[in-house]
Amino acid sequence: MAAPRNIVVETGKLMKDEETAEDSPTSKKPIGAKLDGRFPLTGWEFTVAFSVFLVFSTGLFCIYLTMPAAEYGKLKLPRSISDLRMLKDELGTYANIYPTKFILGYCSTYIFMQTFMIPGTIFMSLLAGALFGVKGIFLVVFNATAGASSCYFLSKLIGRPIVSWLWPEKLKFFQTEIAKRGDKLLNYMLFLRITPSLPNLFINLASPIVDIPFHVFFLATVVGIIPASYITVRAGLALGDLKSIKDLYDLKTLTTGRSRVREERRDLSRSDEHRTNSARRPARGRG
């Protein structure tokens, strides 16, 4: 009669050991395992994340202090098209007078937002188009790639529990798809960047977790975000005609952006002709 009792005791002990192992922070959980609503980071991981955030914030604040005197009360991160129009009006003259310092502050803000997944980078891309025209594409591609790369390395350090907590099923699907690709991994990553199959935020965070090499991630990001950056910058040229973010991919908006580019080129050519003519007139008078 003692045997059944021993089995019950050992079974209860085994179940208790399994529960303890699941609760242990050192036990490795499979990808996609839920964390039952608990905070996903350990104390060490939270300290690292906060330290990185503090370093970025300090650098951004130092850049802010070195900026020339301006109406700082009117400067804020845009959250709507109307906010973006006001910000464009405030920064237009400032960007022309201090182009280097403005670009430094713009790049730092963009990369900071992209690294720590702060919403609003699409408004920063629209602002680049509104202030710099088609040349803003290079600025947007650089900042988006740098921010995505920073997010990649930050996620490689502390991202596994966060992604497993937020998107367990999506992470399982992503890992399965990556395992199928093999040598065609770059093509698949390009496909994900160009199409809205998976959010860019998820791709940035999950890529190091599923062991996507950084060079593949980097190349896919640089090339894959060019079409979306082109469309957003074009839409920024027609900022006055935008009513909401939904109008970004409207054919009318893109057509208006092209006409604005043509008008800018005509104005530049006319101004160059005027300068050339004004420079020739004194020479003729002297003759």
C-alpha positions as CSV (number, residue, x, y, z in Angstrom):
1,M,0.0,0.0,0.0
2,A,3.0,2.3,0.3
3,A,3.8,2.3,-3.4
4,P,0.8,4.5,-4.5
5,R,1.7,7.0,-1.7
6,N,5.2,7.3,-3.0
7,I,4.0,7.9,-6.5
8,V,1.7,10.7,-5.4
9,V,4.5,12.3,-3.4
10,E,7.0,12.1,-6.3
11,T,4.4,13.3,-8.8
12,G,3.6,16.3,-6.5
13,K,7.3,17.0,-6.1
14,L,7.8,16.8,-9.9
15,M,5.0,19.3,-10.6
16,K,6.4,21.7,-8.0
17,D,9.9,21.5,-9.5
18,E,8.4,22.2,-13.0
19,E,6.6,25.3,-11.6
20,T,9.8,26.5,-9.9
21,A,11.7,26.0,-13.2
22,E,9.1,28.0,-15.1
23,D,9.3,30.9,-12.6
24,S,13.1,30.9,-12.6
25,P,14.6,33.9,-14.5
26,T,17.5,31.7,-15.6
27,S,15.3,29.1,-17.4
28,K,15.1,29.5,-21.2
29,K,11.6,29.8,-22.4
30,P,10.8,28.8,-26.0
31,I,10.1,31.5,-28.5
32,G,6.5,32.6,-28.3
33,A,6.0,31.6,-24.7
34,K,3.7,34.0,-22.8
35,L,4.8,35.6,-19.5
36,D,1.4,35.6,-17.9
37,G,1.1,39.4,-17.8
38,R,4.2,40.0,-15.8
39,F,6.8,42.7,-16.6
40,P,8.9,41.1,-19.4
41,L,12.4,42.4,-18.3
42,T,14.5,41.4,-15.4
43,G,16.1,44.0,-13.2
44,W,19.4,43.8,-15.1
45,E,17.7,44.1,-18.5
46,F,15.7,47.1,-17.3
47,T,18.8,48.8,-16.1
48,V,20.5,48.3,-19.4
49,A,17.5,49.6,-21.3
50,F,17.2,52.6,-19.1
51,S,21.0,53.3,-19.3
52,V,20.8,53.3,-23.1
53,F,17.8,55.5,-23.1
54,L,19.5,57.9,-20.7
55,V,22.6,58.1,-22.9
56,F,20.5,58.9,-26.0
57,S,18.4,61.5,-24.1
58,T,21.5,63.2,-22.7
59,G,23.1,63.5,-26.2
60,L,19.8,64.8,-27.6
61,F,19.6,67.4,-24.8
62,C,23.2,68.5,-25.3
63,I,22.4,69.1,-29.0
64,Y,19.3,71.0,-28.0
65,L,21.4,73.3,-25.7
66,T,23.9,74.1,-28.5
67,M,21.2,75.2,-30.9
68,P,21.0,78.9,-31.6
69,A,18.3,80.9,-29.8
70,A,14.9,80.1,-31.1
71,E,11.3,80.0,-30.0
72,Y,11.6,76.7,-28.2
73,G,8.1,76.8,-26.8
74,K,6.7,76.3,-30.4
75,L,9.0,73.3,-31.1
76,K,7.4,69.9,-30.4
77,L,7.0,66.5,-32.0
78,P,4.2,66.7,-34.5
79,R,1.3,64.3,-33.9
80,S,-1.0,65.5,-36.7
81,I,-0.9,67.2,-40.1
82,S,-1.9,70.5,-38.6
83,D,1.0,70.3,-36.1
84,L,3.3,69.5,-38.9
85,R,2.3,72.5,-40.9
86,M,2.9,74.8,-37.9
87,L,6.3,73.2,-37.3
88,K,7.3,73.6,-40.9
89,D,6.4,77.3,-40.8
90,E,8.5,77.7,-37.6
91,L,11.5,75.7,-38.8
92,G,11.6,76.9,-42.5
93,T,13.7,80.0,-41.8
94,Y,15.7,78.3,-39.1
95,A,16.7,75.5,-41.4
96,N,17.9,78.0,-44.0
97,I,20.0,80.0,-41.6
98,Y,21.5,77.1,-39.6
99,P,21.4,74.1,-42.0
100,T,24.1,72.1,-40.3
101,K,22.8,72.5,-36.8
102,F,19.2,71.9,-37.9
103,I,20.2,68.6,-39.7
104,L,22.1,67.5,-36.7
105,G,19.1,68.0,-34.4
106,Y,16.7,66.5,-37.0
107,C,18.9,63.3,-37.4
108,S,19.3,62.9,-33.6
109,T,15.6,63.2,-33.0
110,Y,14.7,60.8,-35.8
111,I,17.2,58.1,-34.7
112,F,16.1,58.5,-31.1
113,M,12.5,58.0,-32.0
114,Q,13.3,55.0,-34.2
115,T,15.5,53.3,-31.7
116,F,13.0,53.5,-28.8
117,M,9.9,52.8,-30.9
118,I,8.4,56.3,-30.3
119,P,5.5,56.9,-32.8
120,G,5.8,59.8,-35.1
121,T,8.7,59.1,-37.5
122,I,6.3,59.4,-40.5
123,F,5.8,63.0,-39.6
124,M,9.5,63.5,-39.5
125,S,9.8,62.1,-43.0
126,L,7.0,64.4,-44.2
127,L,8.9,67.3,-42.6
128,A,12.0,66.4,-44.6
129,G,10.1,66.5,-47.8
130,A,8.5,69.8,-46.9
131,L,11.8,71.5,-45.9
132,F,14.3,69.9,-48.3
133,G,12.3,68.7,-51.2
134,V,13.4,65.6,-53.1
135,K,16.8,65.7,-51.4
136,G,15.0,64.8,-48.2
137,I,14.9,61.2,-49.4
138,F,18.6,60.7,-48.6
139,L,18.0,62.2,-45.2
140,V,15.1,59.9,-44.4
141,V,16.8,56.8,-45.7
142,F,19.9,57.5,-43.6
143,N,17.9,58.2,-40.4
144,A,15.5,55.3,-40.8
145,T,18.4,52.9,-41.4
146,A,20.4,54.2,-38.5
147,G,17.5,54.1,-36.2
148,A,16.5,50.6,-37.3
149,S,20.1,49.4,-36.8
150,S,20.2,50.9,-33.3
151,C,16.8,49.2,-32.5
152,Y,18.3,45.9,-33.8
153,F,21.3,45.9,-31.5
154,L,19.1,47.1,-28.5
155,S,16.7,44.2,-29.1
156,K,19.6,41.8,-29.4
157,L,20.6,42.8,-25.9
158,I,17.2,42.9,-24.2
159,G,14.5,42.3,-26.8
160,R,13.7,38.6,-26.5
161,P,11.4,38.8,-23.4
162,I,9.6,42.0,-24.8
163,V,8.9,40.5,-28.2
164,S,7.8,37.1,-26.7
165,W,5.5,39.0,-24.4
166,L,3.9,41.3,-27.0
167,W,3.8,39.1,-30.1
168,P,4.2,35.4,-29.2
169,E,2.3,34.0,-32.2
170,K,3.7,36.4,-34.7
171,L,7.2,35.6,-33.5
172,K,6.6,31.9,-34.0
173,F,5.4,32.6,-37.5
174,F,8.4,34.8,-38.3
175,Q,10.9,32.2,-37.1
176,T,9.2,29.5,-39.1
177,E,9.3,31.6,-42.3
178,I,13.0,32.5,-41.7
179,A,13.9,28.9,-41.3
180,K,12.3,28.1,-44.7
181,R,14.3,30.7,-46.7
182,G,17.9,29.6,-46.3
183,D,20.0,31.3,-49.0
184,K,17.1,33.5,-50.1
185,L,16.8,35.3,-46.8
186,L,17.8,38.7,-48.2
187,N,15.0,38.4,-50.8
188,Y,12.5,37.6,-48.1
189,M,13.6,40.5,-45.9
190,L,13.4,42.9,-48.9
191,F,9.9,41.6,-49.5
192,L,9.0,42.3,-45.9
193,R,10.4,45.8,-46.0
194,I,8.6,46.8,-49.2
195,T,5.3,45.2,-48.4
196,P,3.1,45.7,-45.3
197,S,3.2,42.0,-44.5
198,L,4.8,42.6,-41.1
199,P,5.2,46.0,-39.3
200,N,8.7,47.5,-39.5
201,L,8.7,47.9,-35.7
202,F,8.2,44.1,-35.3
203,I,10.9,43.4,-37.9
204,N,13.4,45.6,-36.1
205,L,12.8,44.0,-32.8
206,A,12.4,40.3,-33.9
207,S,15.3,40.1,-36.4
208,P,18.1,39.5,-33.9
209,I,15.9,37.1,-31.9
210,V,15.4,34.8,-34.9
211,D,19.2,35.1,-35.8
212,I,19.0,37.2,-38.9
213,P,22.5,38.4,-39.7
214,F,23.0,42.1,-39.4
215,H,24.4,42.6,-42.9
216,V,21.2,41.0,-44.3
217,F,19.1,43.2,-42.1
218,F,21.0,46.3,-43.0
219,L,20.9,45.8,-46.8
220,A,17.2,44.9,-46.7
221,T,16.5,48.0,-44.7
222,V,18.5,50.4,-46.9
223,V,17.0,49.2,-50.1
224,G,13.6,48.2,-48.9
225,I,12.6,51.6,-47.3
226,I,13.5,53.6,-50.4
227,P,10.0,53.3,-52.1
228,A,8.1,54.3,-48.9
229,S,10.6,57.1,-48.2
230,Y,10.1,58.4,-51.7
231,I,6.3,58.5,-51.4
232,T,6.5,60.2,-48.0
233,V,8.9,62.8,-49.1
234,R,6.8,63.5,-52.2
235,A,3.8,63.9,-50.0
236,G,5.7,66.3,-47.8
237,L,6.1,68.6,-50.9
238,A,2.3,68.8,-51.0
239,L,1.9,69.3,-47.3
240,G,-0.7,72.0,-47.7
241,D,-3.0,69.6,-49.6
242,L,-2.8,66.8,-47.0
243,K,-5.7,66.3,-44.7
244,S,-4.6,63.1,-43.0
245,I,-2.0,60.3,-43.1
246,K,-4.4,58.3,-45.3
247,D,-3.8,60.8,-48.1
248,L,-0.1,59.8,-48.4
249,Y,-0.7,57.1,-51.0
250,D,-3.3,59.1,-52.9
251,L,-2.6,59.5,-56.6
252,K,-3.6,63.2,-56.4
253,T,-1.1,63.9,-53.6
254,L,1.7,62.2,-55.6
255,T,0.8,64.2,-58.7
256,T,0.7,67.4,-56.7
257,G,4.1,66.6,-55.3
258,R,5.6,66.2,-58.7
259,S,4.1,69.5,-59.9
260,R,5.6,71.2,-56.8
261,V,9.0,69.8,-57.7
262,R,8.7,71.1,-61.3
263,E,7.7,74.6,-59.9
264,E,10.7,74.6,-57.6
265,R,13.0,73.7,-60.5
266,R,11.5,76.5,-62.6
267,D,11.9,79.0,-59.8
268,L,15.6,78.0,-59.3
269,S,16.3,78.2,-63.1
270,R,14.6,81.7,-63.2
271,S,16.6,82.9,-60.2
272,D,19.9,81.6,-61.8
273,E,19.0,83.4,-65.1
274,H,18.3,86.6,-63.1
275,R,21.6,86.4,-61.3
276,T,23.5,85.8,-64.6
277,N,21.8,88.7,-66.3
278,S,22.4,91.0,-63.4
279,A,26.1,90.0,-63.4
280,R,26.4,90.7,-67.1
281,R,24.8,94.2,-67.1
282,P,27.6,96.0,-65.2
283,A,30.1,94.4,-67.6
284,R,28.3,95.8,-70.6
285,G,28.1,99.2,-69.1
286,R,31.8,99.4,-68.5
287,G,32.4,98.4,-72.1
